[in-house]
Amino acid sequence: MIRYLYADELKTAPLLKETMFLDRADQFKIRLGWDVKLEDNGYERDEYDSHNPLYVIYQKADGTHGGSMRLLPSTGRTMVNEHFSEILGGGDVRNPFIWECTRFCLARNTEPRTAAALMLAGGEVMENFGVKHFVGVFDARMVRIYRMIGASPEVLGSTGDGREKISVGLWSFTDEARMRVAQKAGISAALSKLWFERAFGSDAPKVSEFA
C-alpha cells in the first residue's frame, strides 16, 4: 500500500521510517556508490530531510519500506536549485505549481510494480494538491525505468555521458499517463484514491497554501 507521510509524521511509523532510510543508504551509498554521508545508525539523510518534506512510500505487507520518493515545493530550498542549477544554464525553478521530487528509492527485492505505484501516487499528489509539474534530477539508469512504467519526463538539461549522465527533468501527469501507469502498477483508480484520502481526507491542501 501507499503511505503519505510528512517528515514530522514518520515517528508514527518507526519501522517504515527505519527501513526507508536504511534502504536509501543501501541504494545510494552501496549499490550506486554516490558520495553521500551515512549517520551513525546507518541512515542516509541529507539537509533536505530537515525541511519537513512529504514522503510518498510504498509499504510492503510486513510494514517495511518497499520504495519511496521525497517531495518539496520549489518555492523553498531544493536540490535542483542549490546543487544542479548549472544543468539549467545557471537558472532555477521556483513556482508554487512545481514541486521537486528527489531520493527515488527502490528497496532490494521489492515488488516489481513498486516504481509504477510510486509514480501513480505522485499523480495523486499533483491532482489533489493542484501541482502542475514535478522537477527532479535523475541519472542514466532511471531512463529505462521511467520509460518502462510510462512516465518519462521532459528533459530540461543534461551533463555527462553514458552511465555518468545526469539530467534535470520535468514531469506532468495527464489522464492518459494515469491510465498507463495505473495499468503498469496493477492498482485501480479507486484504490489509489482511497490510499490518498486515508492520509489527507477528501479535502487535500492546495499549492496556494505553500506559496
N, C-alpha and C positions, 0 to 999 in steps of 0.2 A: 504494500500500500504506500501511498504518498503522504508524507508529513510536511507541513509548512510551519517552520519554527523560526522566530527571531532569535538572535544570539542570547538575549536575556531570558529566553524561554527554554534553552537547552537543558537547564538544570532540572526540568521536569521530566526529562528523558535521559537519565545518566548513561545507560548502556548504549543508546543511539549516539549520544554525544561522543563517548569514548571511542567507539568503533569508527565513527566518521573521521575524527582527527587522526586516529592510527592508520586508517586506510589512506588518508591523504598523504601521510608520511611514507607509506609503502609505495604509493603510486608515484609521487613527485620526486622523492629522495632516492628510493631504492630502485624502482623499475625504470624511471626516466632519467635519473641522475641530475636533476635540477639542483642548482645551488640555493637550497632552502635550508633554513635552520630548524632543528627539532628542539622541542622543550625537553626538560629532564624526564617527563613522563612519556616521552616518545611522540607527543602530539606534533603535527605540523599546523602551526597557526602563524599568521602574519599580522601586520598592523591593521589591515582592513577588517579582520575579525573583531576588532575592538570598536567598530563603528555601528554595532547592532544591525548587521545585515540580516536579510531574510534568507534562510536556508531552505531549499527545496530538496527533500530527502526521500529516497526510495528505501523504505523499511522492509526488511525481509521478515518472513513468518516467525523467526526466532527472536525478533526485536532488534536485530543488529542492522548496521548500515550496509546497503547494497550499492548505493550510488548517491551523488548529491551535486548541487551547484549552489553558488552564493550570489545573491542579488543586492545591488546598492543603487540608489538614484544617482544619475550622473551629475546632478547639481551639487553633490558633495564631493568628498575625496574618492577618487577611483584610481585603479591601477593603470588604466589606459591613459588617463591624463597625466599622471605623475611619473610613469616609467616608460611609456611607449608612444609619446607624442611625436617622436621623430618619424615613426612609421606613417603618421598623418601629415608629414611635412611641417612639423612644428606646431600644428594646430591642436585643438582639443575638442571634446564632445561634452557639451553642457546643455541639457534640455530636460525639463521635467517629464517629458514624454518618452525619454530614452533612459533605460536602466542598464547598468553594467552587469554582465554575467561572467563570473570567474570561478576558478577551482572546480571545474567539471571533473568529477572523480568517479571512477567505477571500481568497486571492490574486486579483489581476486575471486574468480569463480562465482560472480554474481549471475543472476538470471540473464539470459541472452537479450531480453527485451527491456532491460533496465534503462539504457540510454534513451530509447524512444519514449518510455514512460516519463522520464525527466523532462524531455522536450515537450511532451503533451502537457505536463504540469506547468511548464513555463508559459505555455499558451493560455492556461487558465489565469495566471497572474496578469498577463498582458490584457486579456479581455476584461477581466473583472476589476483591475486597478485602473484601466484606461491607459496603459502603457502602449506606445505605438511600436517601439523597437527595443531590442536588446543589443548592446555593443559588447564585444569581448575580444580578447587575444587568444589565438589558437595556433597550435603547431601543426606540422605536416601530417602527423598520424591521425589527427582529428578529421581531416578532409574526407577520408573514406567512411568514417563513422557517420558524419553528417549526411553524406550522400546516401548511405545505406538506409537511414531512417527517414529520408525525405525532408531534411531540414537544413539545407545548405545556405550559408549566409551570402550576402553581397560583400565582396572583399573591398575594403576601403584602402588598403595598402599592405605591402609585404616587405620583408627584409630577409636576406639569406637565401640559400639554395638547398634543394634536395630535402633531406631529413632535418636540416637545420633551419628550414624556412619557417618564419613566424609571421602571422598575418593578423590584422585587425578586421573583424567582420561585423556586419550589421544584419540582425535577424528581424523579420516581420513574421506574422502568423495569420495567413488567410484561412478562409473556410476550407479551401481545397487542401491546404497544408495540414490543417487539423484532421481532416478525414484520413489523409495519407499517413500521418504519424500515429493516429489512434489505431489504424489497422496494423501498423508495424508493432505497436505496443501490445496489441491484443486487449485493449481496455475500452469499454464503451464510453460514450459521451456522458451518460448518466452517472456512471461510477466515478469518472474523473471529476465531475461537478460535485458529487457527494463528498469526496475527499477534500475538495477546496472549501465547501461550505462547513464541514466539520471544524475547520481552522478559523474561518472568518465569518461564518453565518452567511445569510443571503444578501448582506449589505456591506460589501468589501470597501475598504478605504480607497479613495481616488488619488490620482497623482497630484492633484491640486493641493492635497494636504501635505505633500512632501516638497513642494516648490519653495 
